[in-house]
Each structure stands twice: as structure tokens, then as C-alpha cells.
Amino acid sequence: MDGSLVANGGYQRVIAANTGGVVNAIAGWSTSLVVTVAAGSHTFAVRRWVNLAGAVNATVSGNNTSPNQGALNVIVLKL
């Protein structure tokens, strides 16, 4: 959020192992986080981190023609 990691949660570990000849392993995932922010503009991002020696890449979402296209939902509650 706003270029920094959130302090309390907001993380999820997903394992999509490419083993036994399986190529392009797909693992569905979802996560949620509730944060309180000050008034004004804020930036939120979903990122992936690959922690494997020799890993090539990991895709978090498909494009607009893919059934694996992701969505980021933000609900604003004004108090």
C-alpha cells in the first residue's frame, strides 16, 4: 500500500509445483485485507515473489481474454 508492505498481514503463500512433467501448473488463490487509511489518495498493489533457485517466472493473473484473469476489489467505507 502506497509503495510499502503492510504491517499486519496481507500475505499468502501459494505453491504451484511444476513436478512430474506438469507444465504451467495453475493454483487458484485469494486473499483479503482490511486497512484503515487517512483521507486522500492511496495506491494498492498485488505482487508476486518467486523464492526458488532457478525459477523462471510466475504469473499472478491472465490478460483480458484469459479465464484466469484476476480482479482487485476495493470497498470504501466512509465513516
N, C-alpha and C positions, 0 to 999 in steps of 0.2 A: 504494500500500500504506500503510495507516494514515494516510490523508489526504495523502500526499506522492507525488510522482513517483518512480519507481525510478531509481536512479543509472545502471545499466548495461543498457540495452536495454529491452525490454518495449513497443516502439513498432512500429507497422506503418502504412505509407501505403497507402490503398486509394482508387482513383479509379473512381467510378461516374458517368461523364459523362452528363448529360442533353442530348444533342445530336441533331440530325437528327430532331426530333419524338418521340424516345423519352421517355416519361414514366415516372417511378418506376423508374429504372434500378436493377437489383439486381446487386450484386457480392459473391460469396462470399468469406469471409476466415477465417483462423485465425491464432493466434499462440501462442507458448509462452514461458515464462519460469521460470527456476529461481532461487529466492531462499533464503537461509538466514536464519531469524528466531530471535529469542530466545524462551525459554519464555513462555507467556502467550497472551492473546487478540490477534488481529490482524484488520484489515479490509482486504479487497481489492475493487477496483472496476474495471470496464471502462468507459471513457468514449470519447466521440467528440468531435472538434473539426472544425468546418467552417471552412475558410480560403478562402472565396470571397466576393467583393463581391456583395452582393445575394442570397446564398444564403438559402433559407427554412429548411430543416431537414435533418437526416439521422437516419435511424432505424437503430439498431445491431442490433435484434432484433425479431422479431414477438412477439405475445402467445401464450398457451397454445393457441389454436386455429389458429395460423399454421404453415405448413410452414417458415417462416423463423425459427422460434423458436430462440433461442440457448441455449447451455449453458456454464456455467463449471465446469470440473473442477479440483479441488484434491486433490493426493496428498500425504499427510503421511508422511514417513519419520522415524521416531523412532530416533535413534542412541543 
